[in-house]
Amino acid sequence: MPLTDFSFAQPWWLLTLLALIPIALLRNRSGSRGNITFSSLSLLASLGTTQRDLAGRFSLAFLSLCVIFSAISLARPQKQNSHTERKASGIDIILAMDVSFSMEIADFQYEGRWVQRDKISREVVKEFIKQRPNDRIGLIPFAGQPYQESPITLEHDWLLGKIDSVTPNRDLSQGTAIGSAISASAIRLDKRKDSKSRIIILLTDGSNNSGKLSPIQAAEAAKTLGIKVYTVAIGTEGGRLAGQQNPAQEFDTETLEEIARITDAEYYRAKSANDLVAAFQTIDQLEKTERTQKVVTTYEDFHHIFTALATLSLLGHILILILHRPAGPE
């Protein structure tokens, strides 16, 4: 626990520590001596004086501690606790990420090596999430059908962990159900009636070949709900699927462009890692949020501890005075 978190609410009470000066001046005259000294009992008198001097030193020590603890208690030592309250921006986002087998193609260069499309997608998406701490964001991966991996949430640390688990999985229904993914995402967003803006970011490397709902129908439904659908096609020209002669066959560019047009959004073609980063940066700028944060500070008092110590010190001082009273004539 850093000492910088501690402070005094009324530090001027520490000036009472000046009372230690006269107490220190008395330390050489500590202890009570007899009122009458008998010359014939000088040896016994000196022994009694030593005992009383020792008691006096303890008495002054307790008195000094009482003054110190009292001063600290009156100054009110406090520990400062601060935390930041985040308020949702009102922009809700669903990330619809393609996890079909084709996303395992390693045709992107990232940090000096070839990596799979799904890996570079996850890295770029995570950076996008980190840049938008006040947005509620959800995740829906899809292949032959969509799967809800994360509800719309402000708990981004938890969401980032979910992003890492979004990988092509042979246990999933295979294919590319773009229409179904848009529909599932729109349904999740429509439940957020308090949102001032709702968007879907669709990331895919293929054309629609699964699902009962066509991408255009899904886009028109999203438009009706006031939801924008940004489409991002990922894949290099040299990374086409086996058996395809024309790299462009990987994407249904016309459909992805139409989805974005219908919903008043944008279409992006990412042929490299830089293209993908630029696409998400552009979306970030187009859907900019006002970041509002409120810092709440509370204080925890510790004066009661020093009040108790001061009381114990005073009791110790009084007890010594009672047990070692000045000697007098009988």
C-alpha positions, 0 to 999 in steps of 0.5 A: 500500500503506497504511502502516497495514498495517505494524507491528513484531513486537518494537518495543523493539529500536528503542531501540537507535537511542539508539546514534546519540547518541554517534555524532553527538557524534563527528561533529566529530572524524571521521577519523583524524589523523597521530600525529606532526605535522611543522611543516615540512610543515604545508601538506601535513599540512593537506591530508591532514587534509582528506582524512581528515576526509572519509573519517571523515564517510563512515565515521560515516555508514555506521556510523549507517546500520548502527545504523538498519538493524540496529534496524529488522531486530531490531524485525521489520517486518511487513505484515499481511494479513487476509482473511475466510473465509465458511462456507456457512450450509447454506441453499441457494436456487434463484431460478426467474424467469419470462422470458416475453414478458409480463414486458416489460409496464411496469406498475410504478413504480420510482424515479419512472418506469414500468419493466418487470416483469422489470427490477423483478424483477431489482433486487429479486432482486439486493438479496435476494442481497446480504442473504444472503452466506452462502447458496448461491444458484442461478438458473433462468430459465424460459419455455416450459421452464426454463434453468440460468443459474447453478449453486448458488454462493457466488460472488455477484458472479458471480451478480449479473452473471448476474441482469442477463442474465436478460431475455425472449428471443424465441429461447427456447421461449415459454410459462410452464412452472411445473411444469417450473421447479419440477422442474428447481430441485428436481433441482438442490437434491437434489444438495446432500445437506449442506444443512440447508434447501433452498428455491425462490423461484418468481417469475412473472406467468402461469399454467402453460401449458407443460411435461409436468409439472403444478405440483401434481405438481412441488410434491408431488415437492419436498415429498418431497425436503424442499424449500419452494417460495415463490411470488410472483405479479407484476403490477398489476391494470391491466397485464393482457395484451392480449385478457384482460378479467379481470386475474385471468386472468393468474395461476392464484392457486389453483395458486400458493397450493396449491404453497406450501401443499403445500411448507410455504411461502408465497404472495405477490401483488406488485401494486406495487414495494413489494409485491415488496420486502416479499415478498422481505423476508418470505422473508428473515426466514422463512429467516433464516441465522446468518452466520458469518465467520472473519477470518484474519490472516497476517504477511509479514516484511521484516526480511531486507531491513534485515539486508542493508542493515545488513550492506552499511553495516557493510562500507562502514564497515570498508572506509573504515577499511582504506583510510584508516588513521591515518598513523604514523612510518615 
